[in-house]
Amino acid sequence: MRRKIIFYKNYFLNFYNSQNEKVQEKIDYTLKLISTVEHIPKKFLKHIENTDGLYEIRIKYGSDIYRIFCCFDEGKIIILFNVFKKKTQKTPGKEIKKGLNLKREYFKSKERNQI
């Protein structure tokens, strides 16, 4: 494995567990690809413009599109935050804001635990 994937709190797992088996299989496939390939194609992982290190994992199953917000920590660790089913062409600002808030919260809690 080239990268380790960690779930921050239960945001991702709650969403994942509420999906049907086929959607879960597609999510599993995408996360395995991201954790094992050297160069991740933009089709699967893209930096969110105008953010400080927030990324979205991109998953398409049938006509449904899912986005998992995440960031890198210590280079080879990917932290998964919130996830949602995309219904519009543009990623909703409130979802990006939630991802950024969770990213800040993650690093603050990590900093507190290391002191």
Biopython code that builds the backbone (N, CA, C, O; Angstrom):
import numpy as np
from Bio.PDB.StructureBuilder import StructureBuilder

atoms = [
    (1, "MET", "N", (0.835, -1.193, 0.000)),
    (1, "MET", "CA", (0.000, 0.000, 0.000)),
    (1, "MET", "C", (0.869, 1.242, 0.000)),
    (1, "MET", "O", (1.847, 1.332, 0.742)),
    (2, "ARG", "N", (0.505, 2.186, -0.830)),
    (2, "ARG", "CA", (1.248, 3.448, -0.912)),
    (2, "ARG", "C", (0.690, 4.493, 0.049)),
    (2, "ARG", "O", (1.420, 5.357, 0.535)),
    (3, "ARG", "N", (-0.613, 4.404, 0.316)),
    (3, "ARG", "CA", (-1.257, 5.373, 1.192)),
    (3, "ARG", "C", (-2.174, 4.653, 2.176)),
    (3, "ARG", "O", (-2.755, 3.612, 1.870)),
    (4, "LYS", "N", (-2.284, 5.232, 3.349)),
    (4, "LYS", "CA", (-3.196, 4.713, 4.368)),
    (4, "LYS", "C", (-4.419, 5.615, 4.394)),
    (4, "LYS", "O", (-4.291, 6.838, 4.322)),
    (5, "ILE", "N", (-5.607, 5.021, 4.496)),
    (5, "ILE", "CA", (-6.843, 5.804, 4.544)),
    (5, "ILE", "C", (-7.432, 5.694, 5.943)),
    (5, "ILE", "O", (-7.602, 4.602, 6.485)),
    (6, "ILE", "N", (-7.743, 6.867, 6.518)),
    (6, "ILE", "CA", (-8.315, 6.958, 7.858)),
    (6, "ILE", "C", (-9.647, 7.705, 7.764)),
    (6, "ILE", "O", (-9.785, 8.659, 6.999)),
    (7, "PHE", "N", (-10.616, 7.255, 8.551)),
    (7, "PHE", "CA", (-11.920, 7.922, 8.599)),
    (7, "PHE", "C", (-11.947, 8.848, 9.792)),
    (7, "PHE", "O", (-11.721, 8.417, 10.922)),
    (8, "TYR", "N", (-12.226, 10.135, 9.548)),
    (8, "TYR", "CA", (-12.333, 11.095, 10.644)),
    (8, "TYR", "C", (-13.762, 11.066, 11.173)),
    (8, "TYR", "O", (-14.714, 11.357, 10.448)),
    (9, "LYS", "N", (-13.894, 10.716, 12.435)),
    (9, "LYS", "CA", (-15.194, 10.560, 13.097)),
    (9, "LYS", "C", (-16.035, 9.560, 12.290)),
    (9, "LYS", "O", (-15.483, 8.631, 11.701)),
    (10, "ASN", "N", (-17.346, 9.736, 12.258)),
    (10, "ASN", "CA", (-18.207, 8.752, 11.584)),
    (10, "ASN", "C", (-18.890, 9.279, 10.332)),
    (10, "ASN", "O", (-19.796, 8.630, 9.808)),
    (11, "TYR", "N", (-18.473, 10.446, 9.840)),
    (11, "TYR", "CA", (-19.160, 11.044, 8.692)),
    (11, "TYR", "C", (-19.168, 10.103, 7.489)),
    (11, "TYR", "O", (-20.218, 9.838, 6.905)),
    (12, "PHE", "N", (-18.002, 9.608, 7.129)),
    (12, "PHE", "CA", (-17.913, 8.722, 5.967)),
    (12, "PHE", "C", (-18.613, 7.396, 6.238)),
    (12, "PHE", "O", (-19.415, 6.938, 5.424)),
    (13, "LEU", "N", (-18.316, 6.778, 7.377)),
    (13, "LEU", "CA", (-18.871, 5.453, 7.671)),
    (13, "LEU", "C", (-20.390, 5.456, 7.747)),
    (13, "LEU", "O", (-21.028, 4.508, 7.289)),
    (14, "ASN", "N", (-20.984, 6.502, 8.315)),
    (14, "ASN", "CA", (-22.447, 6.591, 8.367)),
    (14, "ASN", "C", (-23.036, 6.605, 6.962)),
    (14, "ASN", "O", (-24.017, 5.915, 6.685)),
    (15, "PHE", "N", (-22.432, 7.393, 6.080)),
    (15, "PHE", "CA", (-22.905, 7.455, 4.696)),
    (15, "PHE", "C", (-22.704, 6.105, 4.007)),
    (15, "PHE", "O", (-23.621, 5.575, 3.379)),
    (16, "TYR", "N", (-21.513, 5.566, 4.129)),
    (16, "TYR", "CA", (-21.157, 4.296, 3.487)),
    (16, "TYR", "C", (-22.123, 3.186, 3.897)),
    (16, "TYR", "O", (-22.620, 2.445, 3.049)),
    (17, "ASN", "N", (-22.383, 3.075, 5.186)),
    (17, "ASN", "CA", (-23.263, 2.010, 5.687)),
    (17, "ASN", "C", (-24.707, 2.170, 5.247)),
    (17, "ASN", "O", (-25.470, 1.204, 5.282)),
    (18, "SER", "N", (-25.100, 3.368, 4.834)),
    (18, "SER", "CA", (-26.476, 3.594, 4.379)),
    (18, "SER", "C", (-26.657, 3.309, 2.880)),
    (18, "SER", "O", (-27.771, 3.392, 2.362)),
    (19, "GLN", "N", (-25.569, 2.976, 2.191)),
    (19, "GLN", "CA", (-25.627, 2.722, 0.745)),
    (19, "GLN", "C", (-25.856, 1.231, 0.463)),
    (19, "GLN", "O", (-25.589, 0.370, 1.302)),
    (20, "ASN", "N", (-26.360, 0.959, -0.749)),
    (20, "ASN", "CA", (-26.558, -0.445, -1.117)),
    (20, "ASN", "C", (-25.216, -1.100, -1.441)),
    (20, "ASN", "O", (-24.198, -0.421, -1.571)),
    (21, "GLU", "N", (-25.228, -2.404, -1.566)),
    (21, "GLU", "CA", (-24.003, -3.184, -1.747)),
    (21, "GLU", "C", (-23.220, -2.764, -2.992)),
    (21, "GLU", "O", (-21.991, -2.716, -2.947)),
    (22, "LYS", "N", (-23.890, -2.464, -4.085)),
    (22, "LYS", "CA", (-23.208, -2.090, -5.335)),
    (22, "LYS", "C", (-22.475, -0.759, -5.189)),
    (22, "LYS", "O", (-21.351, -0.613, -5.670)),
    (23, "VAL", "N", (-23.099, 0.201, -4.534)),
    (23, "VAL", "CA", (-22.451, 1.494, -4.306)),
    (23, "VAL", "C", (-21.255, 1.292, -3.370)),
    (23, "VAL", "O", (-20.192, 1.871, -3.595)),
    (24, "GLN", "N", (-21.420, 0.484, -2.333)),
    (24, "GLN", "CA", (-20.310, 0.206, -1.424)),
    (24, "GLN", "C", (-19.142, -0.439, -2.165)),
    (24, "GLN", "O", (-17.985, -0.106, -1.908)),
    (25, "GLU", "N", (-19.438, -1.359, -3.080)),
    (25, "GLU", "CA", (-18.377, -2.007, -3.870)),
    (25, "GLU", "C", (-17.622, -0.985, -4.714)),
    (25, "GLU", "O", (-16.399, -1.063, -4.827)),
    (26, "LYS", "N", (-18.333, -0.031, -5.307)),
    (26, "LYS", "CA", (-17.686, 1.004, -6.119)),
    (26, "LYS", "C", (-16.821, 1.919, -5.246)),
    (26, "LYS", "O", (-15.719, 2.302, -5.639)),
    (27, "ILE", "N", (-17.323, 2.260, -4.074)),
    (27, "ILE", "CA", (-16.538, 3.071, -3.145)),
    (27, "ILE", "C", (-15.287, 2.303, -2.719)),
    (27, "ILE", "O", (-14.190, 2.862, -2.694)),
    (28, "ASP", "N", (-15.451, 1.025, -2.386)),
    (28, "ASP", "CA", (-14.307, 0.185, -1.992)),
    (28, "ASP", "C", (-13.262, 0.134, -3.102)),
    (28, "ASP", "O", (-12.065, 0.267, -2.846)),
    (29, "TYR", "N", (-13.724, -0.059, -4.335)),
    (29, "TYR", "CA", (-12.813, -0.121, -5.487)),
    (29, "TYR", "C", (-12.005, 1.175, -5.602)),
    (29, "TYR", "O", (-10.787, 1.145, -5.774)),
    (30, "THR", "N", (-12.694, 2.300, -5.505)),
    (30, "THR", "CA", (-12.047, 3.602, -5.653)),
    (30, "THR", "C", (-11.038, 3.852, -4.533)),
    (30, "THR", "O", (-9.930, 4.325, -4.787)),
    (31, "LEU", "N", (-11.419, 3.535, -3.301)),
    (31, "LEU", "CA", (-10.494, 3.741, -2.173)),
    (31, "LEU", "C", (-9.283, 2.812, -2.276)),
    (31, "LEU", "O", (-8.171, 3.212, -1.932)),
    (32, "LYS", "N", (-9.482, 1.595, -2.741)),
    (32, "LYS", "CA", (-8.354, 0.676, -2.922)),
    (32, "LYS", "C", (-7.407, 1.208, -3.997)),
    (32, "LYS", "O", (-6.188, 1.153, -3.838)),
    (33, "LEU", "N", (-7.969, 1.721, -5.083)),
    (33, "LEU", "CA", (-7.155, 2.290, -6.154)),
    (33, "LEU", "C", (-6.328, 3.463, -5.623)),
    (33, "LEU", "O", (-5.127, 3.552, -5.877)),
    (34, "ILE", "N", (-6.972, 4.347, -4.895)),
    (34, "ILE", "CA", (-6.296, 5.524, -4.353)),
    (34, "ILE", "C", (-5.189, 5.132, -3.374)),
    (34, "ILE", "O", (-4.159, 5.802, -3.294)),
    (35, "SER", "N", (-5.401, 4.064, -2.643)),
    (35, "SER", "CA", (-4.396, 3.664, -1.654)),
    (35, "SER", "C", (-3.236, 2.874, -2.260)),
    (35, "SER", "O", (-2.207, 2.700, -1.607)),
    (36, "THR", "N", (-3.384, 2.392, -3.500)),
    (36, "THR", "CA", (-2.343, 1.515, -4.040)),
    (36, "THR", "C", (-1.574, 2.055, -5.251)),
    (36, "THR", "O", (-0.394, 1.738, -5.405)),
    (37, "VAL", "N", (-2.202, 2.858, -6.110)),
    (37, "VAL", "CA", (-1.488, 3.309, -7.310)),
    (37, "VAL", "C", (-0.533, 4.454, -6.974)),
    (37, "VAL", "O", (-0.758, 5.213, -6.031)),
    (38, "GLU", "N", (0.523, 4.562, -7.754)),
    (38, "GLU", "CA", (1.508, 5.617, -7.502)),
    (38, "GLU", "C", (0.963, 6.995, -7.856)),
    (38, "GLU", "O", (1.046, 7.926, -7.055)),
    (39, "HIS", "N", (0.408, 7.121, -9.050)),
    (39, "HIS", "CA", (-0.156, 8.400, -9.510)),
    (39, "HIS", "C", (-1.668, 8.243, -9.641)),
    (39, "HIS", "O", (-2.153, 7.473, -10.470)),
    (40, "ILE", "N", (-2.401, 8.976, -8.821)),
    (40, "ILE", "CA", (-3.857, 8.880, -8.816)),
    (40, "ILE", "C", (-4.421, 9.755, -9.935)),
    (40, "ILE", "O", (-4.157, 10.957, -9.959)),
    (41, "PRO", "N", (-5.192, 9.182, -10.862)),
    (41, "PRO", "CA", (-5.794, 9.987, -11.930)),
    (41, "PRO", "C", (-6.775, 11.017, -11.371)),
    (41, "PRO", "O", (-7.460, 10.752, -10.383)),
    (42, "LYS", "N", (-6.841, 12.197, -12.007)),
    (42, "LYS", "CA", (-7.764, 13.256, -11.568)),
    (42, "LYS", "C", (-9.211, 12.804, -11.636)),
    (42, "LYS", "O", (-10.081, 13.375, -10.978)),
    (43, "LYS", "N", (-9.463, 11.783, -12.428)),
    (43, "LYS", "CA", (-10.815, 11.225, -12.505)),
    (43, "LYS", "C", (-11.274, 10.759, -11.122)),
    (43, "LYS", "O", (-12.469, 10.771, -10.826)),
    (44, "PHE", "N", (-10.326, 10.349, -10.277)),
    (44, "PHE", "CA", (-10.657, 9.803, -8.965)),
    (44, "PHE", "C", (-10.342, 10.729, -7.797)),
    (44, "PHE", "O", (-10.989, 10.635, -6.753)),
    (45, "LEU", "N", (-9.373, 11.615, -7.945)),
    (45, "LEU", "CA", (-8.983, 12.505, -6.849)),
    (45, "LEU", "C", (-8.603, 13.861, -7.420)),
    (45, "LEU", "O", (-7.733, 13.966, -8.285)),
    (46, "LYS", "N", (-9.269, 14.899, -6.922)),
    (46, "LYS", "CA", (-9.017, 16.244, -7.450)),
    (46, "LYS", "C", (-8.952, 17.247, -6.305)),
    (46, "LYS", "O", (-9.742, 17.188, -5.364)),
    (47, "HIS", "N", (-7.994, 18.171, -6.403)),
    (47, "HIS", "CA", (-7.881, 19.258, -5.426)),
    (47, "HIS", "C", (-9.038, 20.228, -5.646)),
    (47, "HIS", "O", (-9.362, 20.564, -6.785)),
    (48, "ILE", "N", (-9.654, 20.675, -4.565)),
    (48, "ILE", "CA", (-10.732, 21.665, -4.645)),
    (48, "ILE", "C", (-10.078, 23.036, -4.772)),
    (48, "ILE", "O", (-9.292, 23.442, -3.916)),
    (49, "GLU", "N", (-10.406, 23.736, -5.838)),
    (49, "GLU", "CA", (-9.813, 25.057, -6.093)),
    (49, "GLU", "C", (-10.083, 26.004, -4.933)),
    (49, "GLU", "O", (-11.120, 25.933, -4.273)),
    (50, "ASN", "N", (-9.127, 26.888, -4.703)),
    (50, "ASN", "CA", (-9.222, 27.928, -3.673)),
    (50, "ASN", "C", (-9.367, 27.372, -2.261)),
    (50, "ASN", "O", (-9.966, 28.009, -1.395)),
    (51, "THR", "N", (-8.818, 26.187, -2.032)),
    (51, "THR", "CA", (-8.786, 25.649, -0.671)),
    (51, "THR", "C", (-7.342, 25.297, -0.344)),
    (51, "THR", "O", (-6.515, 25.105, -1.235)),
    (52, "ASP", "N", (-7.065, 25.218, 0.920)),
    (52, "ASP", "CA", (-5.723, 24.886, 1.372)),
    (52, "ASP", "C", (-5.640, 23.380, 1.638)),
    (52, "ASP", "O", (-5.670, 22.944, 2.789)),
    (53, "GLY", "N", (-5.537, 22.596, 0.573)),
    (53, "GLY", "CA", (-5.318, 21.166, 0.729)),
    (53, "GLY", "C", (-6.546, 20.304, 0.894)),
    (53, "GLY", "O", (-6.435, 19.174, 1.371)),
    (54, "LEU", "N", (-7.730, 20.800, 0.512)),
    (54, "LEU", "CA", (-8.930, 19.968, 0.539)),
    (54, "LEU", "C", (-9.092, 19.314, -0.830)),
    (54, "LEU", "O", (-8.999, 19.976, -1.863)),
    (55, "TYR", "N", (-9.334, 18.016, -0.820)),
    (55, "TYR", "CA", (-9.503, 17.240, -2.050)),
    (55, "TYR", "C", (-10.872, 16.577, -2.050)),
    (55, "TYR", "O", (-11.528, 16.465, -1.015)),
    (56, "GLU", "N", (-11.289, 16.138, -3.241)),
    (56, "GLU", "CA", (-12.495, 15.341, -3.324)),
    (56, "GLU", "C", (-12.172, 14.042, -4.047)),
    (56, "GLU", "O", (-11.536, 14.032, -5.101)),
    (57, "ILE", "N", (-12.627, 12.956, -3.453)),
    (57, "ILE", "CA", (-12.562, 11.652, -4.108)),
    (57, "ILE", "C", (-13.840, 11.558, -4.926)),
    (57, "ILE", "O", (-14.939, 11.783, -4.418)),
    (58, "ARG", "N", (-13.680, 11.226, -6.192)),
    (58, "ARG", "CA", (-14.790, 11.256, -7.131)),
    (58, "ARG", "C", (-15.218, 9.829, -7.478)),
    (58, "ARG", "O", (-14.418, 9.016, -7.940)),
    (59, "ILE", "N", (-16.494, 9.549, -7.244)),
    (59, "ILE", "CA", (-17.029, 8.213, -7.503)),
    (59, "ILE", "C", (-18.295, 8.352, -8.323)),
    (59, "ILE", "O", (-19.177, 9.153, -8.014)),
    (60, "LYS", "N", (-18.364, 7.550, -9.377)),
    (60, "LYS", "CA", (-19.561, 7.539, -10.222)),
    (60, "LYS", "C", (-20.061, 6.111, -10.287)),
    (60, "LYS", "O", (-19.308, 5.187, -10.595)),
    (61, "TYR", "N", (-21.344, 5.940, -9.992)),
    (61, "TYR", "CA", (-21.975, 4.630, -10.098)),
    (61, "TYR", "C", (-23.295, 4.815, -10.836)),
    (61, "TYR", "O", (-24.216, 5.451, -10.324)),
    (62, "GLY", "N", (-23.381, 4.265, -12.021)),
    (62, "GLY", "CA", (-24.567, 4.483, -12.855)),
    (62, "GLY", "C", (-24.685, 5.963, -13.156)),
    (62, "GLY", "O", (-23.738, 6.583, -13.640)),
    (63, "SER", "N", (-25.839, 6.526, -12.872)),
    (63, "SER", "CA", (-26.029, 7.959, -13.103)),
    (63, "SER", "C", (-25.783, 8.773, -11.830)),
    (63, "SER", "O", (-25.928, 9.995, -11.839)),
    (64, "ASP", "N", (-25.413, 8.107, -10.747)),
    (64, "ASP", "CA", (-25.164, 8.788, -9.476)),
    (64, "ASP", "C", (-23.691, 9.168, -9.334)),
    (64, "ASP", "O", (-22.794, 8.428, -9.740)),
    (65, "ILE", "N", (-23.473, 10.333, -8.751)),
    (65, "ILE", "CA", (-22.123, 10.836, -8.519)),
    (65, "ILE", "C", (-21.974, 11.118, -7.028)),
    (65, "ILE", "O", (-22.832, 11.753, -6.415)),
    (66, "TYR", "N", (-20.874, 10.639, -6.456)),
    (66, "TYR", "CA", (-20.595, 10.824, -5.037)),
    (66, "TYR", "C", (-19.271, 11.551, -4.887)),
    (66, "TYR", "O", (-18.362, 11.386, -5.701)),
    (67, "ARG", "N", (-19.171, 12.362, -3.832)),
    (67, "ARG", "CA", (-17.930, 13.068, -3.528)),
    (67, "ARG", "C", (-17.593, 12.848, -2.056)),
    (67, "ARG", "O", (-18.433, 13.010, -1.171)),
    (68, "ILE", "N", (-16.345, 12.477, -1.825)),
    (68, "ILE", "CA", (-15.842, 12.317, -0.460)),
    (68, "ILE", "C", (-14.750, 13.361, -0.277)),
    (68, "ILE", "O", (-13.746, 13.338, -0.987)),
    (69, "PHE", "N", (-14.937, 14.274, 0.667)),
    (69, "PHE", "CA", (-13.905, 15.270, 0.932)),
    (69, "PHE", "C", (-12.833, 14.656, 1.815)),
    (69, "PHE", "O", (-13.117, 13.871, 2.719)),
    (70, "CYS", "N", (-11.594, 15.034, 1.530)),
    (70, "CYS", "CA", (-10.463, 14.458, 2.253)),
    (70, "CYS", "C", (-9.274, 15.400, 2.188)),
    (70, "CYS", "O", (-9.308, 16.426, 1.509)),
    (71, "CYS", "N", (-8.225, 15.033, 2.908)),
    (71, "CYS", "CA", (-6.954, 15.757, 2.837)),
    (71, "CYS", "C", (-5.832, 14.768, 3.095)),
    (71, "CYS", "O", (-6.064, 13.637, 3.523)),
    (72, "PHE", "N", (-4.626, 15.208, 2.829)),
    (72, "PHE", "CA", (-3.443, 14.403, 3.111)),
    (72, "PHE", "C", (-2.869, 14.835, 4.453)),
    (72, "PHE", "O", (-2.921, 16.008, 4.824)),
    (73, "ASP", "N", (-2.319, 13.860, 5.171)),
    (73, "ASP", "CA", (-1.631, 14.135, 6.420)),
    (73, "ASP", "C", (-0.337, 13.331, 6.396)),
    (73, "ASP", "O", (-0.345, 12.130, 6.130)),
    (74, "GLU", "N", (0.750, 13.994, 6.670)),
    (74, "GLU", "CA", (2.063, 13.354, 6.658)),
    (74, "GLU", "C", (2.360, 12.678, 5.319)),
    (74, "GLU", "O", (3.076, 11.678, 5.271)),
    (75, "GLY", "N", (1.817, 13.218, 4.249)),
    (75, "GLY", "CA", (2.134, 12.764, 2.899)),
    (75, "GLY", "C", (1.446, 11.516, 2.427)),
    (75, "GLY", "O", (0.892, 11.506, 1.327)),
    (76, "LYS", "N", (1.457, 10.460, 3.209)),
    (76, "LYS", "CA", (0.935, 9.172, 2.748)),
    (76, "LYS", "C", (-0.324, 8.720, 3.481)),
    (76, "LYS", "O", (-0.739, 7.567, 3.358)),
    (77, "ILE", "N", (-0.926, 9.623, 4.239)),
    (77, "ILE", "CA", (-2.155, 9.290, 4.948)),
    (77, "ILE", "C", (-3.269, 10.173, 4.389)),
    (77, "ILE", "O", (-3.120, 11.390, 4.286)),
    (78, "ILE", "N", (-4.379, 9.545, 4.032)),
    (78, "ILE", "CA", (-5.533, 10.299, 3.531)),
    (78, "ILE", "C", (-6.624, 10.224, 4.597)),
    (78, "ILE", "O", (-7.020, 9.142, 5.030)),
    (79, "ILE", "N", (-7.099, 11.400, 5.007)),
    (79, "ILE", "CA", (-8.144, 11.499, 6.024)),
    (79, "ILE", "C", (-9.466, 11.779, 5.314)),
    (79, "ILE", "O", (-9.589, 12.777, 4.605)),
    (80, "LEU", "N", (-10.459, 10.901, 5.501)),
    (80, "LEU", "CA", (-11.770, 11.086, 4.875)),
    (80, "LEU", "C", (-12.684, 11.856, 5.811)),
    (80, "LEU", "O", (-12.767, 11.571, 7.006)),
    (81, "PHE", "N", (-13.371, 12.845, 5.238)),
    (81, "PHE", "CA", (-14.300, 13.669, 6.006)),
    (81, "PHE", "C", (-15.733, 13.385, 5.563)),
    (81, "PHE", "O", (-16.174, 12.236, 5.565)),
    (82, "ASN", "N", (-16.449, 14.426, 5.187)),
    (82, "ASN", "CA", (-17.843, 14.278, 4.791)),
    (82, "ASN", "C", (-17.967, 13.749, 3.366)),
    (82, "ASN", "O", (-17.038, 13.842, 2.565)),
    (83, "VAL", "N", (-19.123, 13.201, 3.080)),
    (83, "VAL", "CA", (-19.405, 12.635, 1.762)),
    (83, "VAL", "C", (-20.847, 12.985, 1.415)),
    (83, "VAL", "O", (-21.697, 13.092, 2.299)),
    (84, "PHE", "N", (-21.115, 13.158, 0.144)),
    (84, "PHE", "CA", (-22.480, 13.456, -0.266)),
    (84, "PHE", "C", (-22.717, 12.963, -1.689)),
    (84, "PHE", "O", (-21.781, 12.723, -2.452)),
    (85, "LYS", "N", (-23.979, 12.822, -2.014)),
    (85, "LYS", "CA", (-24.391, 12.458, -3.369)),
    (85, "LYS", "C", (-24.593, 13.757, -4.131)),
    (85, "LYS", "O", (-25.402, 14.600, -3.742)),
    (86, "LYS", "N", (-23.861, 13.907, -5.204)),
    (86, "LYS", "CA", (-23.867, 15.156, -5.972)),
    (86, "LYS", "C", (-25.102, 15.203, -6.866)),
    (86, "LYS", "O", (-25.395, 14.253, -7.591)),
    (87, "LYS", "N", (-25.824, 16.327, -6.805)),
    (87, "LYS", "CA", (-27.061, 16.468, -7.581)),
    (87, "LYS", "C", (-27.016, 17.626, -8.560)),
    (87, "LYS", "O", (-27.916, 17.783, -9.385)),
    (88, "THR", "N", (-25.965, 18.444, -8.470)),
    (88, "THR", "CA", (-25.848, 19.586, -9.372)),
    (88, "THR", "C", (-24.477, 19.546, -10.041)),
    (88, "THR", "O", (-23.584, 18.825, -9.595)),
    (89, "GLN", "N", (-24.314, 20.317, -11.106)),
    (89, "GLN", "CA", (-23.049, 20.363, -11.826)),
    (89, "GLN", "C", (-21.911, 20.859, -10.942)),
    (89, "GLN", "O", (-20.804, 20.320, -10.966)),
    (90, "LYS", "N", (-22.205, 21.888, -10.170)),
    (90, "LYS", "CA", (-21.186, 22.498, -9.310)),
    (90, "LYS", "C", (-21.284, 21.924, -7.897)),
    (90, "LYS", "O", (-22.378, 21.703, -7.379)),
    (91, "THR", "N", (-20.125, 21.686, -7.284)),
    (91, "THR", "CA", (-20.102, 21.196, -5.910)),
    (91, "THR", "C", (-20.656, 22.281, -4.989)),
    (91, "THR", "O", (-20.170, 23.412, -5.007)),
    (92, "PRO", "N", (-21.677, 21.946, -4.175)),
    (92, "PRO", "CA", (-22.288, 22.955, -3.301)),
    (92, "PRO", "C", (-21.279, 23.565, -2.322)),
    (92, "PRO", "O", (-20.485, 22.856, -1.704)),
    (93, "GLY", "N", (-21.329, 24.883, -2.196)),
    (93, "GLY", "CA", (-20.435, 25.610, -1.300)),
    (93, "GLY", "C", (-20.556, 25.157, 0.137)),
    (93, "GLY", "O", (-19.560, 25.121, 0.858)),
    (94, "LYS", "N", (-21.770, 24.806, 0.573)),
    (94, "LYS", "CA", (-21.951, 24.386, 1.968)),
    (94, "LYS", "C", (-21.226, 23.071, 2.241)),
    (94, "LYS", "O", (-20.757, 22.844, 3.356)),
    (95, "GLU", "N", (-21.129, 22.206, 1.236)),
    (95, "GLU", "CA", (-20.401, 20.944, 1.413)),
    (95, "GLU", "C", (-18.892, 21.194, 1.491)),
    (95, "GLU", "O", (-18.191, 20.574, 2.291)),
    (96, "ILE", "N", (-18.406, 22.107, 0.652)),
    (96, "ILE", "CA", (-16.981, 22.464, 0.694)),
    (96, "ILE", "C", (-16.651, 23.084, 2.051)),
    (96, "ILE", "O", (-15.633, 22.753, 2.660)),
    (97, "LYS", "N", (-17.515, 23.982, 2.519)),
    (97, "LYS", "CA", (-17.303, 24.632, 3.812)),
    (97, "LYS", "C", (-17.276, 23.599, 4.935)),
    (97, "LYS", "O", (-16.447, 23.686, 5.840)),
    (98, "LYS", "N", (-18.171, 22.631, 4.879)),
    (98, "LYS", "CA", (-18.198, 21.568, 5.883)),
    (98, "LYS", "C", (-16.887, 20.772, 5.848)),
    (98, "LYS", "O", (-16.322, 20.455, 6.894)),
    (99, "GLY", "N", (-16.411, 20.453, 4.642)),
    (99, "GLY", "CA", (-15.146, 19.732, 4.500)),
    (99, "GLY", "C", (-13.977, 20.514, 5.083)),
    (99, "GLY", "O", (-13.128, 19.954, 5.776)),
    (100, "LEU", "N", (-13.940, 21.809, 4.798)),
    (100, "LEU", "CA", (-12.869, 22.658, 5.334)),
    (100, "LEU", "C", (-12.928, 22.743, 6.855)),
    (100, "LEU", "O", (-11.895, 22.705, 7.523)),
    (101, "ASN", "N", (-14.136, 22.857, 7.401)),
    (101, "ASN", "CA", (-14.291, 22.905, 8.856)),
    (101, "ASN", "C", (-13.826, 21.601, 9.500)),
    (101, "ASN", "O", (-13.163, 21.626, 10.537)),
    (102, "LEU", "N", (-14.167, 20.465, 8.895)),
    (102, "LEU", "CA", (-13.742, 19.178, 9.434)),
    (102, "LEU", "C", (-12.224, 19.010, 9.340)),
    (102, "LEU", "O", (-11.602, 18.426, 10.227)),
    (103, "LYS", "N", (-11.638, 19.524, 8.266)),
    (103, "LYS", "CA", (-10.182, 19.465, 8.100)),
    (103, "LYS", "C", (-9.509, 20.265, 9.221)),
    (103, "LYS", "O", (-8.571, 19.777, 9.852)),
    (104, "ARG", "N", (-9.982, 21.487, 9.470)),
    (104, "ARG", "CA", (-9.437, 22.324, 10.549)),
    (104, "ARG", "C", (-9.596, 21.623, 11.900)),
    (104, "ARG", "O", (-8.666, 21.579, 12.706)),
    (105, "GLU", "N", (-10.778, 21.085, 12.125)),
    (105, "GLU", "CA", (-11.071, 20.388, 13.376)),
    (105, "GLU", "C", (-10.130, 19.186, 13.563)),
    (105, "GLU", "O", (-9.625, 18.956, 14.662)),
    (106, "TYR", "N", (-9.903, 18.436, 12.504)),
    (106, "TYR", "CA", (-9.006, 17.276, 12.560)),
    (106, "TYR", "C", (-7.592, 17.689, 12.981)),
    (106, "TYR", "O", (-7.013, 17.096, 13.891)),
    (107, "PHE", "N", (-7.043, 18.709, 12.312)),
    (107, "PHE", "CA", (-5.673, 19.113, 12.622)),
    (107, "PHE", "C", (-5.562, 19.752, 14.002)),
    (107, "PHE", "O", (-4.537, 19.596, 14.666)),
    (108, "LYS", "N", (-6.593, 20.468, 14.450)),
    (108, "LYS", "CA", (-6.574, 21.032, 15.806)),
    (108, "LYS", "C", (-6.593, 19.919, 16.839)),
    (108, "LYS", "O", (-5.852, 19.969, 17.820)),
    (109, "SER", "N", (-7.440, 18.908, 16.626)),
    (109, "SER", "CA", (-7.515, 17.819, 17.606)),
    (109, "SER", "C", (-6.224, 16.998, 17.585)),
    (109, "SER", "O", (-5.790, 16.502, 18.625)),
    (110, "LYS", "N", (-5.624, 16.854, 16.439)),
    (110, "LYS", "CA", (-4.354, 16.133, 16.336)),
    (110, "LYS", "C", (-3.259, 16.890, 17.083)),
    (110, "LYS", "O", (-2.450, 16.299, 17.798)),
    (111, "GLU", "N", (-3.250, 18.210, 16.903)),
    (111, "GLU", "CA", (-2.257, 19.064, 17.573)),
    (111, "GLU", "C", (-2.412, 18.985, 19.095)),
    (111, "GLU", "O", (-1.416, 18.887, 19.812)),
    (112, "ARG", "N", (-3.635, 19.028, 19.582)),
    (112, "ARG", "CA", (-3.893, 18.950, 21.034)),
    (112, "ARG", "C", (-3.417, 17.622, 21.608)),
    (112, "ARG", "O", (-2.879, 17.575, 22.714)),
    (113, "ASN", "N", (-3.612, 16.563, 20.867)),
    (113, "ASN", "CA", (-3.241, 15.225, 21.359)),
    (113, "ASN", "C", (-1.742, 14.982, 21.353)),
    (113, "ASN", "O", (-1.268, 14.068, 22.028)),
    (114, "GLN", "N", (-0.979, 15.782, 20.602)),
    (114, "GLN", "CA", (0.448, 15.586, 20.514)),
    (114, "GLN", "C", (1.231, 16.428, 21.507)),
    (114, "GLN", "O", (2.436, 16.232, 21.666)),
    (115, "ILE", "N", (0.579, 17.344, 22.165)),
    (115, "ILE", "CA", (1.274, 18.221, 23.120)),
    (115, "ILE", "C", (1.515, 17.499, 24.432)),
    (115, "ILE", "O", (2.088, 18.075, 25.357)),
]
sb = StructureBuilder()
sb.init_structure("model")
sb.init_model(0)
sb.init_chain("A")
sb.init_seg("    ")
for serial, (resi, resn, name, xyz) in enumerate(atoms, 1):
    if name == "N":
        sb.init_residue(resn, " ", resi, " ")
    sb.init_atom(name, np.array(xyz, "f"), 0.0, 1.0, " ", f" {name:<3s}", serial, name[0])
structure = sb.get_structure()
